Amino acid sequence: MRSQDINKSFAELFGTTPRIFSAPGRINLIGEHTDYNDGFVMPAAIEFHTWVAVSASAGRKIVAHSSKWNETAEFSLDDTDASPRHQWLDYVRGVAIQLLAAGYKLSGSNLLIDSDVPMGAGLSSSAALEIASALALMSALPSGEPLDGLTLAKLGQRAENQTVGARCGIMDQFASVNGKAGHALLLDCRSLEFQLLPIPRNISLVVCNTMVPHRNVSGEYNLRREQCEMGVSFFASKIPGVRALRDVSAGQLQQYGPGLEPTIFRRCRHVITENDRTLKAADALRSGQIEQFGELMYASHHSLKDDYEVSCSELDIMVELAAGLPGIYGARMMGGGFGGCTINLVRKEHVPEFRETISKSYKSKTGLDPEIYVTTAADGAGPVIE
């Protein structure tokens, strides 16, 4: 559904003409499980979007219709209970609660939500909904107050943490807000400073969904965070100024690491080397060395598989199959792990062959039909201009 269809549907539902805002999903090229260690990540916004159409209404009620779920739901702006209710409306409600908490005086609104961001694929459909909803709700204010990008991203993150109940970092919302067509973002998760890095025009971003749902991610994710915190405590006792694994160099890991329990050592080694890989990958993009970038992606996958132990057999198979195909530069698992997707850099002219071959090969190996999404780096959130 594009703007013309959204306008028509909105008029049928609410009898008025709306303003429309969109926010993209995102991929992460490299830098996995580094965000909560104050490290570096390299996301890019993608050409899959969530649209939120809005018009002001009288009173204090937010009425939202989801085209995907064909369902209308509502909540009152006077209800500031931020606890999760485990429904899709939590994303919109959470954003409204955070805007109110920040001092913005929201008024009643009618919303129509539509999206082509695949759900459950690790492409941040939730962040896209949060950011587009925030822009839509703010536009209904009489003053039309703008939100700066960092404030908007932090607001979306807090909504997901508190009202959705997902303990995510800021990368997803940050990429959805700050994305730029043709570029990845090198984001410093400590300072929240970022740089734009050009992605060669002849490269497509191909996401391969293993169709294996994330297994026990929350428990394992929390365990990995605890293990990293144990590593930080150890290194902080040896090295002045260590506040996160981001502060530990590869040389210091080699010097002091033998004093760690072996599992904790491996977890720390992944994070420390992944930060290094991400910075080297940024240099590779700046200088157009896409082959080197691809090798760093493969190294990232092996580290996630062997040191951080968050891969699974299906992810490993998908990466192995991709590595042997024409036009591929690099592949790795993406996201929390234990299922989900791989991200692949493929020359555009080879994408049809890549898509067909990997689909057949993966089904032959696993019995599962993968979903393949082909995209490029996109601009971040904003109003839809007719």
C-alpha positions as CSV (number, residue, x, y, z in Angstrom):
1,M,0.0,0.0,0.0
2,R,1.5,3.3,-1.1
3,S,0.4,6.9,-0.4
4,Q,-2.5,6.9,-2.9
5,D,-3.9,3.7,-1.4
6,I,-3.3,4.9,2.1
7,N,-5.1,8.2,1.4
8,K,-8.1,6.3,0.0
9,S,-8.3,3.8,2.9
10,F,-7.9,6.6,5.5
11,A,-10.8,8.5,3.9
12,E,-12.9,5.4,4.1
13,L,-12.0,4.8,7.8
14,F,-11.9,8.3,9.2
15,G,-13.5,10.6,6.5
16,T,-10.5,13.0,6.3
17,T,-7.3,13.4,4.3
18,P,-4.2,12.5,6.4
19,R,-0.5,13.4,6.6
20,I,1.7,10.4,6.0
21,F,5.0,9.5,7.6
22,S,7.3,6.6,6.9
23,A,10.3,4.9,8.6
24,P,12.5,2.1,7.2
25,G,13.6,-1.2,8.6
26,R,17.3,-1.9,8.9
27,I,20.0,-4.5,8.4
28,N,23.4,-4.7,10.2
29,L,26.4,-5.3,8.0
30,I,28.8,-6.1,10.8
31,G,29.2,-5.4,14.5
32,E,27.1,-8.0,16.3
33,H,26.6,-8.1,20.1
34,T,28.9,-5.1,20.4
35,D,26.2,-2.5,21.0
36,Y,25.7,-3.3,24.7
37,N,29.4,-3.4,25.2
38,D,29.8,0.3,24.2
39,G,31.2,-0.8,20.8
40,F,30.7,-0.2,17.1
41,V,28.0,-1.3,14.8
42,M,27.3,-0.8,11.1
43,P,23.6,-0.7,10.2
44,A,21.9,0.6,7.1
45,A,18.3,1.6,6.6
46,I,16.6,-0.5,3.9
47,E,13.9,-0.1,1.2
48,F,11.2,-1.7,3.4
49,H,9.0,0.7,5.3
50,T,6.3,1.3,7.8
51,W,3.8,4.1,6.9
52,V,1.6,5.8,9.5
53,A,-1.1,8.2,8.3
54,V,-2.5,10.6,10.8
55,S,-5.2,13.3,11.3
56,A,-6.1,15.1,14.5
57,S,-9.3,14.4,16.3
58,A,-11.2,15.9,19.2
59,G,-10.6,14.6,22.7
60,R,-7.8,12.5,24.2
61,K,-8.2,9.2,22.3
62,I,-5.8,7.6,19.8
63,V,-7.6,5.4,17.4
64,A,-5.2,3.2,15.3
65,H,-6.0,0.8,12.4
66,S,-3.5,-1.8,11.3
67,S,-3.8,-2.8,7.7
68,K,-1.7,-5.8,8.3
69,W,-3.9,-7.2,11.1
70,N,-7.1,-5.6,9.7
71,E,-7.8,-4.5,13.2
72,T,-8.7,-1.2,14.9
73,A,-7.7,-0.5,18.5
74,E,-7.6,2.5,20.7
75,F,-6.2,3.9,23.9
76,S,-6.6,7.1,25.9
77,L,-3.7,9.6,26.3
78,D,-4.7,9.8,30.0
79,D,-3.7,6.2,30.5
80,T,0.0,6.4,31.3
81,D,0.5,2.9,32.5
82,A,3.6,1.9,30.4
83,S,3.5,-1.8,31.2
84,P,3.4,-4.3,28.3
85,R,0.0,-5.6,27.1
86,H,1.5,-7.9,24.5
87,Q,-0.4,-6.5,21.5
88,W,0.7,-4.6,18.4
89,L,-0.8,-1.4,19.8
90,D,1.9,-1.4,22.5
91,Y,4.4,0.1,20.0
92,V,2.1,3.1,19.3
93,R,1.0,3.4,22.9
94,G,4.6,3.2,24.2
95,V,5.7,6.1,21.9
96,A,2.7,8.2,23.0
97,I,3.6,7.6,26.7
98,Q,7.2,8.6,26.1
99,L,6.3,11.8,24.2
100,L,4.0,12.7,27.1
101,A,6.7,12.0,29.6
102,A,9.0,14.3,27.7
103,G,6.6,17.1,28.1
104,Y,4.8,17.1,24.7
105,K,1.1,17.8,25.0
106,L,-0.4,15.3,22.5
107,S,-4.0,15.6,21.3
108,G,-6.4,12.9,20.0
109,S,-5.5,11.4,16.6
110,N,-6.6,8.9,14.1
111,L,-3.9,6.6,12.7
112,L,-3.7,4.2,9.8
113,I,-0.6,1.9,9.9
114,D,0.7,-0.2,7.0
115,S,4.1,-1.9,6.4
116,D,6.1,-4.0,4.0
117,V,8.9,-4.7,6.5
118,P,8.9,-8.5,7.0
119,M,8.0,-9.3,10.6
120,G,10.1,-11.6,12.7
121,A,13.0,-11.5,10.2
122,G,15.3,-9.3,12.2
123,L,14.8,-6.3,10.0
124,S,13.5,-4.1,12.8
125,S,9.8,-3.8,11.9
126,S,9.2,-2.7,15.5
127,A,11.6,0.3,15.3
128,A,10.1,1.4,12.0
129,L,6.6,1.4,13.6
130,E,7.9,3.3,16.7
131,I,9.6,6.0,14.6
132,A,6.8,6.5,12.1
133,S,4.3,6.6,14.9
134,A,6.3,9.2,16.8
135,L,6.5,11.5,13.7
136,A,2.8,11.1,13.1
137,L,1.7,11.9,16.7
138,M,4.0,14.9,16.8
139,S,2.6,16.2,13.5
140,A,-0.8,16.4,15.1
141,L,0.4,19.0,17.6
142,P,-0.8,22.5,16.9
143,S,2.8,23.8,16.9
144,G,4.0,20.9,14.8
145,E,7.1,20.7,17.0
146,P,10.0,18.8,15.3
147,L,12.1,16.2,17.1
148,D,15.8,16.0,16.5
149,G,17.0,12.6,15.3
150,L,18.8,11.5,18.5
151,T,15.8,12.4,20.7
152,L,13.5,10.6,18.3
153,A,15.7,7.4,18.4
154,K,16.0,7.4,22.2
155,L,12.3,7.9,22.5
156,G,11.6,4.9,20.3
157,Q,14.1,2.8,22.2
158,R,12.5,3.7,25.6
159,A,9.1,2.8,24.2
160,E,10.3,-0.7,23.2
161,N,12.2,-1.2,26.5
162,Q,9.3,-0.2,28.7
163,T,6.0,-0.8,27.0
164,V,6.9,-3.6,24.5
165,G,9.2,-5.2,27.1
166,A,12.2,-5.8,24.8
167,R,15.6,-4.9,26.2
168,C,17.0,-3.6,22.9
169,G,19.8,-1.2,22.3
170,I,19.5,2.0,20.3
171,M,20.9,0.7,16.9
172,D,17.5,-0.1,15.3
173,Q,15.8,3.2,16.0
174,F,19.0,5.1,15.3
175,A,19.4,3.5,11.8
176,S,15.7,4.0,11.0
177,V,16.0,7.8,11.8
178,N,19.5,8.5,10.3
179,G,19.7,6.2,7.3
180,K,21.0,7.7,4.0
181,A,20.5,6.1,0.6
182,G,23.5,4.3,-0.7
183,H,25.3,4.4,2.7
184,A,25.9,2.4,5.9
185,L,26.3,4.1,9.3
186,L,29.3,3.5,11.5
187,L,27.8,4.1,14.9
188,D,29.7,4.5,18.1
189,C,27.3,3.0,20.7
190,R,29.0,4.9,23.5
191,S,29.1,8.5,22.1
192,L,26.2,7.9,19.6
193,E,28.3,9.7,17.0
194,F,28.2,8.2,13.5
195,Q,29.8,8.4,10.1
196,L,28.2,7.7,6.7
197,L,30.0,5.1,4.6
198,P,29.3,4.6,0.9
199,I,28.1,1.2,-0.3
200,P,29.1,0.5,-3.9
201,R,26.2,1.0,-6.3
202,N,26.7,-2.4,-7.9
203,I,26.1,-4.2,-4.6
204,S,22.7,-5.5,-3.4
205,L,22.0,-6.3,0.2
206,V,20.4,-9.7,0.2
207,V,18.8,-11.0,3.4
208,C,18.2,-14.8,3.6
209,N,15.6,-15.9,6.2
210,T,16.4,-19.4,7.5
211,M,12.8,-19.7,8.6
212,V,14.1,-20.9,11.9
213,P,12.5,-18.8,14.7
214,H,14.9,-17.3,17.3
215,R,15.3,-20.0,19.9
216,N,15.6,-19.1,23.6
217,V,17.1,-15.7,22.5
218,S,16.0,-13.8,25.6
219,G,17.6,-16.2,28.1
220,E,20.8,-16.7,26.1
221,Y,21.0,-12.9,25.3
222,N,20.8,-12.1,29.0
223,L,23.4,-14.7,29.7
224,R,25.8,-13.3,27.1
225,R,25.4,-9.8,28.7
226,E,26.2,-11.2,32.1
227,Q,29.2,-13.0,30.8
228,C,30.5,-9.8,29.2
229,E,29.9,-8.0,32.5
230,M,32.0,-10.6,34.2
231,G,34.8,-10.0,31.7
232,V,34.6,-6.2,32.2
233,S,34.9,-6.7,36.0
234,F,38.0,-8.9,35.4
235,F,39.7,-6.5,33.0
236,A,38.8,-3.4,35.2
237,S,40.8,-5.0,38.0
238,K,43.8,-5.2,35.8
239,I,43.6,-2.1,33.5
240,P,42.7,1.4,34.7
241,G,39.8,3.1,32.9
242,V,38.0,0.0,31.6
243,R,34.3,0.5,31.7
244,A,33.2,-1.9,28.9
245,L,34.8,-4.5,26.7
246,R,35.2,-1.7,24.1
247,D,38.0,-0.4,26.3
248,V,40.1,-3.6,26.1
249,S,42.6,-4.0,23.2
250,A,43.5,-7.2,21.5
251,G,46.9,-7.0,23.1
252,Q,45.4,-6.6,26.5
253,L,43.1,-9.6,25.8
254,Q,46.2,-11.7,25.0
255,Q,48.1,-10.4,28.0
256,Y,45.4,-10.9,30.7
257,G,42.9,-13.2,29.0
258,P,44.5,-16.5,30.2
259,G,43.3,-15.5,33.7
260,L,39.7,-15.7,32.6
261,E,37.5,-18.8,32.7
262,P,37.6,-20.3,29.2
263,T,34.0,-19.5,28.2
264,I,34.2,-15.9,29.5
265,F,37.5,-15.5,27.5
266,R,35.8,-16.6,24.3
267,R,32.9,-14.2,24.8
268,C,35.3,-11.4,25.4
269,R,37.4,-12.4,22.4
270,H,34.4,-12.2,20.2
271,V,33.4,-8.7,21.3
272,I,36.9,-7.3,21.2
273,T,37.8,-8.7,17.8
274,E,34.3,-7.8,16.4
275,N,34.9,-4.2,17.3
276,D,38.2,-4.3,15.5
277,R,36.6,-6.0,12.5
278,T,33.9,-3.3,12.3
279,L,36.5,-0.5,12.3
280,K,38.5,-2.3,9.6
281,A,35.3,-2.9,7.6
282,A,34.7,0.9,7.8
283,D,38.1,1.5,6.3
284,A,37.4,-1.1,3.6
285,L,34.2,0.7,2.6
286,R,35.9,4.1,2.5
287,S,38.6,2.8,0.2
288,G,36.2,0.7,-1.9
289,Q,37.9,-2.6,-0.9
290,I,34.7,-4.7,-0.9
291,E,36.5,-8.0,-1.1
292,Q,38.2,-7.2,2.2
293,F,34.9,-6.2,3.7
294,G,33.4,-9.5,2.7
295,E,36.3,-11.4,4.3
296,L,35.6,-9.5,7.6
297,M,31.9,-10.6,7.3
298,Y,32.9,-14.2,7.1
299,A,35.3,-13.8,10.1
300,S,32.5,-12.2,12.0
301,H,30.2,-15.2,11.4
302,H,32.9,-17.7,12.5
303,S,33.5,-15.6,15.7
304,L,29.7,-15.5,16.4
305,K,29.6,-19.3,15.8
306,D,32.6,-20.4,17.7
307,D,33.4,-17.8,20.4
308,Y,30.0,-16.2,21.1
309,E,28.1,-19.4,20.3
310,V,24.9,-17.8,19.1
311,S,24.6,-19.4,15.6
312,C,22.7,-22.6,14.7
313,S,23.2,-25.2,12.0
314,E,20.7,-23.5,9.6
315,L,22.5,-20.2,9.8
316,D,25.9,-22.0,9.3
317,I,24.5,-23.8,6.2
318,M,23.1,-20.6,4.7
319,V,26.5,-18.9,5.0
320,E,28.4,-21.9,3.7
321,L,26.1,-22.2,0.7
322,A,26.4,-18.4,-0.1
323,A,30.1,-18.5,0.1
324,G,30.4,-20.8,-3.0
325,L,28.1,-18.7,-5.3
326,P,29.1,-16.3,-8.1
327,G,28.9,-12.6,-7.2
328,I,29.0,-13.0,-3.4
329,Y,31.4,-10.9,-1.5
330,G,30.5,-11.8,2.1
331,A,27.9,-13.4,4.3
332,R,27.2,-13.8,8.0
333,M,24.5,-14.3,10.5
334,M,22.7,-11.2,11.6
335,G,21.0,-10.3,14.8
336,G,20.7,-12.1,18.2
337,G,21.2,-15.5,16.8
338,F,19.8,-19.1,17.3
339,G,17.8,-18.6,14.1
340,G,16.7,-15.7,11.9
341,C,18.6,-14.3,8.9
342,T,21.9,-13.9,7.2
343,I,23.0,-10.8,5.4
344,N,24.8,-11.1,2.1
345,L,26.6,-8.7,-0.2
346,V,26.0,-9.7,-3.8
347,R,26.8,-8.0,-7.1
348,K,23.5,-6.8,-8.6
349,E,23.9,-8.8,-11.8
350,H,24.3,-12.0,-9.9
351,V,21.3,-11.5,-7.6
352,P,18.7,-13.5,-9.6
353,E,21.0,-16.5,-9.9
354,F,22.0,-16.2,-6.2
355,R,18.4,-16.0,-5.1
356,E,17.3,-19.1,-7.1
357,T,20.4,-21.2,-6.3
358,I,20.5,-20.6,-2.6
359,S,16.8,-21.2,-2.2
360,K,17.0,-24.6,-3.9
361,S,20.2,-25.6,-2.1
362,Y,19.0,-24.5,1.3
363,K,15.7,-26.4,0.9
364,S,17.7,-29.5,-0.3
365,K,19.9,-29.3,2.8
366,T,17.3,-28.5,5.5
367,G,13.8,-29.2,4.0
368,L,12.9,-25.5,4.7
369,D,11.8,-22.9,2.2
370,P,13.8,-19.7,2.9
371,E,12.5,-16.2,2.2
372,I,14.9,-14.0,0.3
373,Y,14.7,-10.2,0.6
374,V,16.7,-8.0,-1.8
375,T,17.2,-4.4,-0.9
376,T,19.6,-1.4,-1.0
377,A,20.5,1.2,1.6
378,A,17.7,3.8,2.0
379,D,17.0,7.2,3.5
380,G,15.8,7.5,7.1
381,A,12.3,8.4,8.4
382,G,10.3,11.4,7.4
383,P,7.1,12.7,5.8
384,V,5.9,11.2,2.6
385,I,5.9,13.9,-0.1
386,E,3.3,13.5,-2.8
